[in-house]
Amino acid sequence: MQRRDFIRSTVAAASLGGLLAAEENAVRAASAPAPGASLVKDRVDGSSLQLSLAAYSFRRELSGKKPTMTLEGFVDYCAEQELQATELTEYYFRDKSPGYICSLRRRAYVNGLAISGSPLGNDFCHPPGPARDKQIAHVKAWIDVVALLGSQTIRVFAGKAKKGSSEAEALKLAIAGLKEVSEYAGKKGVLLAIENHGGITSTADQLLALVKGVDSPWLGVNLDTGNFHTDVYASLEKAAPYAVAVQVKVHIREGKKAAEEADFKRIASILKSAGYRGYVALEYEAKEDPLKAVPRYLGKLREALA
């Protein structure tokens, strides 16, 4: 009897252990993010896509010795197009004084516009020295401006490997630079968004190696839909769960093939499946006059995001 009781108790314990293990695995599976779900820390489930417009769309009008448009005029244009936000690129600021920055912030506010992003250009792949110090100082200075401006994100670049330097060395340099400026941005309450922009961010795997290498809650992806040229839509799907900002181009190009019009509805579906919450900025780069083309493409993108 004692032997039978021992066997029964052993079998029961084993069965209970199996049930508990199965239950634990089920809990883990339930709490793990679904394939494609957002991997941005603290982001709740679901998706919310709001429309913005990049000032870069009017780069010819905003730059040169005699610009035909000001950033104030661009903000007004975004309001006239009934957008939710405006993206103000660093290149076109005629003044970076606190007074001017606050006036731009007010102009966006009274027109019902958030400032979805404030992109700038930089390169963190320089080796230690004056050139690298200048790049880091430039990004930190812009973080200070953006904190006052009230922009939600800053688009940053990683850069390209310099002559005589390997991609692995460039990756280490970029990660170190991004870690430093991400820590600084966090103290100012500003999100940095690294863009897939050629060089060591040409592919989704390269881009995510940077994001994971930096491992900061203040750094995510600025997903540019026109800058992947290999398995374009699959690459967008891989990077989208890490996105904190999105720029949509009107064309895509697969490898050496001719550029073709982007599938806005497919892009919107990818963003929704990835649990993206945030602004989607049209960044118009085609040849047609933006004053004619931008309203048309905004209409198409608005329909796709709905």
DOZANU-878522 format. One record per residue (C-alpha): x, y, z; residue in one letter. Coordinates in nm, 3 decimals. Layout:
N
east / north / up / type
X / Y / Z / A
...
// end
This chain:
306
east / north / up / type
0.000 / 0.000 / 0.000 / M
0.280 / 0.236 / 0.085 / Q
0.448 / 0.167 / -0.251 / R
0.119 / 0.226 / -0.441 / R
0.056 / 0.549 / -0.247 / D
0.407 / 0.666 / -0.329 / F
0.359 / 0.596 / -0.701 / I
0.020 / 0.773 / -0.703 / R
0.160 / 1.080 / -0.526 / S
0.457 / 1.091 / -0.763 / T
0.234 / 1.069 / -1.072 / V
0.001 / 1.335 / -0.930 / A
0.294 / 1.567 / -0.857 / A
0.431 / 1.516 / -1.207 / A
0.089 / 1.591 / -1.359 / S
0.051 / 1.902 / -1.143 / L
0.399 / 2.013 / -1.238 / G
0.314 / 1.969 / -1.605 / G
-0.006 / 2.169 / -1.567 / L
0.176 / 2.449 / -1.384 / L
0.449 / 2.458 / -1.649 / A
0.188 / 2.470 / -1.926 / A
0.005 / 2.750 / -1.746 / E
0.329 / 2.944 / -1.700 / E
0.412 / 2.907 / -2.071 / N
0.063 / 3.028 / -2.161 / A
0.105 / 3.337 / -1.942 / V
0.440 / 3.409 / -2.102 / R
0.291 / 3.373 / -2.449 / A
0.003 / 3.601 / -2.360 / A
0.232 / 3.871 / -2.222 / S
0.483 / 3.854 / -2.508 / A
0.432 / 4.099 / -2.795 / P
0.251 / 3.955 / -3.093 / A
0.451 / 3.930 / -3.417 / P
0.474 / 4.281 / -3.557 / G
0.338 / 4.446 / -3.241 / A
0.502 / 4.767 / -3.121 / S
0.830 / 4.723 / -2.938 / L
0.840 / 5.083 / -2.817 / V
0.855 / 5.089 / -2.438 / K
0.537 / 5.207 / -2.258 / D
0.327 / 5.213 / -2.576 / R
-0.021 / 5.068 / -2.528 / V
-0.177 / 4.825 / -2.773 / D
-0.361 / 4.948 / -3.078 / G
-0.271 / 5.204 / -3.340 / S
-0.337 / 5.572 / -3.403 / S
-0.212 / 5.743 / -3.720 / L
-0.219 / 6.120 / -3.756 / Q
-0.119 / 6.324 / -4.059 / L
0.172 / 6.567 / -4.076 / S
0.379 / 6.729 / -4.352 / L
0.757 / 6.767 / -4.371 / A
0.896 / 7.112 / -4.444 / A
1.149 / 6.935 / -4.666 / Y
0.863 / 6.894 / -4.915 / S
0.907 / 7.267 / -4.988 / F
1.289 / 7.272 / -4.971 / R
1.322 / 7.482 / -5.287 / R
1.074 / 7.737 / -5.160 / E
1.227 / 7.753 / -4.810 / L
1.594 / 7.781 / -4.907 / S
1.821 / 7.993 / -5.124 / G
1.907 / 8.362 / -5.115 / K
1.549 / 8.466 / -5.186 / K
1.313 / 8.202 / -5.041 / P
0.951 / 8.225 / -5.149 / T
0.822 / 8.064 / -4.829 / M
0.904 / 8.105 / -4.460 / T
0.858 / 7.850 / -4.183 / L
0.572 / 8.067 / -4.057 / E
0.411 / 8.040 / -4.399 / G
0.469 / 7.666 / -4.399 / F
0.296 / 7.630 / -4.061 / V
0.001 / 7.826 / -4.201 / D
-0.003 / 7.599 / -4.507 / Y
-0.024 / 7.289 / -4.285 / C
-0.320 / 7.442 / -4.103 / A
-0.490 / 7.526 / -4.434 / E
-0.450 / 7.162 / -4.537 / Q
-0.628 / 7.063 / -4.212 / E
-0.338 / 6.852 / -4.085 / L
-0.287 / 6.741 / -3.727 / Q
0.080 / 6.841 / -3.718 / A
0.371 / 7.008 / -3.893 / T
0.732 / 6.886 / -3.926 / E
0.985 / 7.171 / -3.906 / L
1.326 / 7.081 / -4.050 / T
1.632 / 7.241 / -3.889 / E
1.777 / 7.344 / -4.225 / Y
1.517 / 7.618 / -4.278 / Y
1.530 / 7.803 / -3.946 / F
1.639 / 8.162 / -4.019 / R
1.681 / 8.225 / -3.648 / D
1.737 / 8.000 / -3.347 / K
1.690 / 8.256 / -3.075 / S
1.445 / 8.172 / -2.793 / P
1.213 / 8.450 / -2.907 / G
1.185 / 8.317 / -3.261 / Y
1.149 / 7.955 / -3.146 / I
0.867 / 8.050 / -2.908 / C
0.691 / 8.249 / -3.181 / S
0.693 / 7.942 / -3.408 / L
0.564 / 7.725 / -3.125 / R
0.281 / 7.972 / -3.063 / R
0.196 / 7.988 / -3.434 / R
0.159 / 7.612 / -3.451 / A
-0.040 / 7.603 / -3.128 / Y
-0.299 / 7.867 / -3.226 / V
-0.348 / 7.685 / -3.556 / N
-0.424 / 7.357 / -3.380 / G
-0.101 / 7.192 / -3.491 / L
0.139 / 6.974 / -3.298 / A
0.503 / 6.985 / -3.406 / I
0.554 / 6.623 / -3.496 / S
0.927 / 6.639 / -3.558 / G
1.230 / 6.859 / -3.620 / S
1.483 / 6.674 / -3.839 / P
1.849 / 6.768 / -3.859 / L
2.154 / 6.636 / -4.038 / G
2.451 / 6.480 / -3.859 / N
2.717 / 6.210 / -3.884 / D
2.839 / 6.008 / -3.584 / F
3.083 / 5.792 / -3.780 / C
3.375 / 6.034 / -3.748 / H
3.661 / 5.902 / -3.533 / P
3.742 / 6.082 / -3.205 / P
3.854 / 6.435 / -3.276 / G
3.727 / 6.784 / -3.365 / P
3.493 / 6.669 / -3.644 / A
3.317 / 6.422 / -3.415 / R
3.301 / 6.670 / -3.127 / D
3.139 / 6.923 / -3.361 / K
2.870 / 6.674 / -3.466 / Q
2.780 / 6.580 / -3.109 / I
2.773 / 6.945 / -3.000 / A
2.547 / 7.029 / -3.297 / H
2.293 / 6.760 / -3.204 / V
2.293 / 6.860 / -2.836 / K
2.239 / 7.226 / -2.930 / A
1.943 / 7.127 / -3.146 / W
1.799 / 6.917 / -2.863 / I
1.797 / 7.235 / -2.654 / D
1.613 / 7.423 / -2.930 / V
1.360 / 7.145 / -2.983 / V
1.286 / 7.118 / -2.612 / A
1.179 / 7.485 / -2.625 / L
0.999 / 7.439 / -2.958 / L
0.788 / 7.155 / -2.819 / G
0.867 / 6.915 / -3.101 / S
0.792 / 6.551 / -3.025 / Q
1.093 / 6.401 / -3.202 / T
1.426 / 6.485 / -3.363 / I
1.521 / 6.288 / -3.672 / R
1.891 / 6.201 / -3.658 / V
2.128 / 6.012 / -3.887 / F
2.396 / 5.756 / -3.804 / A
2.635 / 5.848 / -4.084 / G
2.864 / 5.657 / -4.317 / K
3.191 / 5.469 / -4.263 / A
3.486 / 5.696 / -4.337 / K
3.769 / 5.610 / -4.573 / K
3.988 / 5.342 / -4.420 / G
3.723 / 5.250 / -4.161 / S
3.517 / 4.930 / -4.160 / S
3.141 / 4.910 / -4.116 / E
3.194 / 4.743 / -3.777 / A
3.408 / 5.036 / -3.662 / E
3.150 / 5.283 / -3.795 / A
2.875 / 5.098 / -3.607 / L
3.066 / 5.126 / -3.278 / K
3.127 / 5.497 / -3.333 / L
2.762 / 5.561 / -3.419 / A
2.635 / 5.366 / -3.117 / I
2.867 / 5.559 / -2.885 / A
2.754 / 5.893 / -3.030 / G
2.387 / 5.800 / -3.017 / L
2.417 / 5.680 / -2.659 / K
2.565 / 6.015 / -2.555 / E
2.304 / 6.230 / -2.727 / V
2.016 / 6.000 / -2.625 / S
2.112 / 6.041 / -2.261 / E
2.118 / 6.418 / -2.312 / Y
1.784 / 6.414 / -2.496 / A
1.625 / 6.216 / -2.214 / G
1.713 / 6.491 / -1.967 / K
1.531 / 6.738 / -2.194 / K
1.229 / 6.514 / -2.257 / G
1.293 / 6.481 / -2.631 / V
1.271 / 6.159 / -2.835 / L
1.542 / 6.092 / -3.093 / L
1.445 / 5.901 / -3.406 / A
1.720 / 5.742 / -3.615 / I
1.641 / 5.724 / -3.985 / E
1.714 / 5.451 / -4.236 / N
1.928 / 5.677 / -4.453 / H
2.189 / 5.477 / -4.640 / G
2.537 / 5.411 / -4.509 / G
2.523 / 5.187 / -4.202 / I
2.141 / 5.212 / -4.195 / T
2.075 / 5.091 / -4.550 / S
1.893 / 4.776 / -4.438 / T
1.646 / 4.704 / -4.161 / A
1.896 / 4.473 / -3.990 / D
2.163 / 4.746 / -3.987 / Q
1.914 / 5.000 / -3.854 / L
1.793 / 4.774 / -3.574 / L
2.150 / 4.681 / -3.478 / A
2.196 / 5.049 / -3.393 / L
1.869 / 5.079 / -3.200 / V
1.941 / 4.766 / -2.999 / K
2.304 / 4.864 / -2.948 / G
2.208 / 5.201 / -2.800 / V
1.923 / 5.046 / -2.598 / D
1.771 / 5.374 / -2.479 / S
1.404 / 5.457 / -2.418 / P
1.483 / 5.795 / -2.576 / W
1.586 / 5.651 / -2.913 / L
1.356 / 5.488 / -3.169 / G
1.326 / 5.467 / -3.546 / V
1.236 / 5.740 / -3.791 / N
1.090 / 5.512 / -4.057 / L
1.143 / 5.662 / -4.403 / D
0.939 / 5.458 / -4.648 / T
1.149 / 5.562 / -4.948 / G
1.495 / 5.475 / -4.818 / N
1.496 / 5.095 / -4.821 / F
1.586 / 4.954 / -5.162 / H
1.590 / 4.579 / -5.093 / T
1.266 / 4.394 / -5.012 / D
1.114 / 4.734 / -4.943 / V
0.784 / 4.641 / -4.780 / Y
0.932 / 4.348 / -4.585 / A
1.202 / 4.584 / -4.455 / S
0.936 / 4.833 / -4.348 / L
0.753 / 4.555 / -4.162 / E
1.070 / 4.459 / -3.975 / K
1.155 / 4.813 / -3.866 / A
0.802 / 4.948 / -3.803 / A
0.760 / 4.803 / -3.450 / P
1.044 / 5.031 / -3.335 / Y
0.915 / 5.348 / -3.502 / A
0.853 / 5.670 / -3.308 / V
0.827 / 5.882 / -3.625 / A
0.733 / 5.806 / -3.986 / V
0.805 / 5.991 / -4.311 / Q
0.622 / 5.871 / -4.621 / V
0.766 / 5.925 / -4.967 / K
0.543 / 5.915 / -5.273 / V
0.776 / 5.671 / -5.452 / H
0.970 / 5.356 / -5.366 / I
1.253 / 5.194 / -5.558 / R
1.340 / 4.825 / -5.542 / E
1.709 / 4.770 / -5.620 / G
1.800 / 4.913 / -5.958 / K
1.444 / 4.909 / -6.087 / K
1.270 / 5.232 / -6.182 / A
1.093 / 5.416 / -5.905 / A
0.724 / 5.338 / -5.870 / E
0.441 / 5.503 / -5.679 / E
0.424 / 5.390 / -5.319 / A
0.131 / 5.183 / -5.200 / D
-0.003 / 5.412 / -4.926 / F
-0.267 / 5.162 / -4.814 / K
-0.008 / 4.888 / -4.774 / R
0.217 / 5.123 / -4.577 / I
-0.075 / 5.220 / -4.352 / A
-0.154 / 4.853 / -4.296 / S
0.207 / 4.785 / -4.196 / I
0.201 / 5.072 / -3.946 / L
-0.129 / 4.959 / -3.796 / K
-0.012 / 4.598 / -3.766 / S
0.304 / 4.722 / -3.594 / A
0.098 / 4.907 / -3.334 / G
0.235 / 5.244 / -3.438 / Y
0.094 / 5.543 / -3.254 / R
0.205 / 5.880 / -3.380 / G
0.241 / 6.113 / -3.674 / Y
0.288 / 6.014 / -4.034 / V
0.454 / 6.297 / -4.226 / A
0.435 / 6.321 / -4.603 / L
0.785 / 6.402 / -4.728 / E
0.744 / 6.500 / -5.091 / Y
1.055 / 6.468 / -5.311 / E
0.916 / 6.422 / -5.662 / A
0.971 / 6.671 / -5.948 / K
0.619 / 6.809 / -5.984 / E
0.551 / 7.150 / -5.827 / D
0.478 / 7.074 / -5.459 / P
0.206 / 7.339 / -5.446 / L
0.016 / 7.128 / -5.700 / K
0.125 / 6.779 / -5.597 / A
0.132 / 6.794 / -5.216 / V
-0.245 / 6.852 / -5.167 / P
-0.319 / 6.559 / -5.397 / R
-0.083 / 6.323 / -5.215 / Y
-0.204 / 6.443 / -4.877 / L
-0.554 / 6.342 / -4.986 / G
-0.436 / 5.995 / -5.086 / K
-0.240 / 5.949 / -4.765 / L
-0.528 / 6.077 / -4.550 / R
-0.758 / 5.821 / -4.712 / E
-0.506 / 5.540 / -4.655 / A
-0.456 / 5.627 / -4.289 / L
-0.827 / 5.651 / -4.210 / A
// end
